[in-house]
Amino acid sequence: MAKKVISKRLNKACAVCGKSIKVILYADRSYRNGHYFGKLDRSREYWECPKCYWKK
């Protein structure tokens, strides 16, 4: 299996609980450590931490 190349590391906040999420973005446009649901408006994105996501 080929190793993924990290393109960015982001700090986001969970939209439900407010906890800080350290998201890792890869060159193939995949990500790790969070769940992304799209943009709320032009400047804000909706992210959830794994704990809040799996609690649903």
C-alpha positions in Angstrom: 0.0 0.0 0.0 1.3 3.4 -0.9 1.9 5.9 1.8 -0.4 9.0 1.9 1.3 12.4 1.5 0.1 15.0 4.0 -0.7 18.3 2.3 -2.0 20.4 5.3 -2.8 20.2 9.0 -5.8 22.2 10.2 -7.2 23.1 13.6 -11.1 23.2 13.4 -13.7 23.4 16.1 -16.6 20.9 16.5 -19.9 22.5 15.6 -21.7 20.5 18.3 -19.5 20.5 21.4 -16.9 23.2 20.5 -13.9 20.8 21.1 -10.8 21.5 19.0 -10.2 19.0 16.1 -6.8 18.5 14.5 -7.6 17.5 10.9 -5.0 16.1 8.6 -5.5 16.7 4.9 -3.8 14.4 2.3 -2.8 15.1 -1.3 -5.5 12.8 -2.6 -8.1 15.0 -1.0 -9.0 12.6 1.8 -8.8 13.7 5.5 -8.5 12.2 9.0 -9.7 13.1 12.5 -13.0 14.7 11.9 -16.2 14.6 9.9 -16.9 17.3 7.3 -20.4 18.2 6.3 -19.9 21.2 4.0 -20.0 24.9 4.3 -22.7 26.8 6.3 -22.0 30.0 4.5 -19.1 31.5 2.5 -16.7 31.7 5.5 -17.8 28.8 7.9 -17.5 25.1 7.5 -19.4 22.4 9.5 -17.0 19.9 11.2 -17.9 17.4 13.9 -15.5 15.6 16.2 -15.6 11.7 16.1 -17.3 11.5 19.5 -20.2 13.8 18.5 -20.5 12.1 15.1 -20.8 8.6 16.4 -23.1 9.6 19.3 -25.9 10.2 16.8 
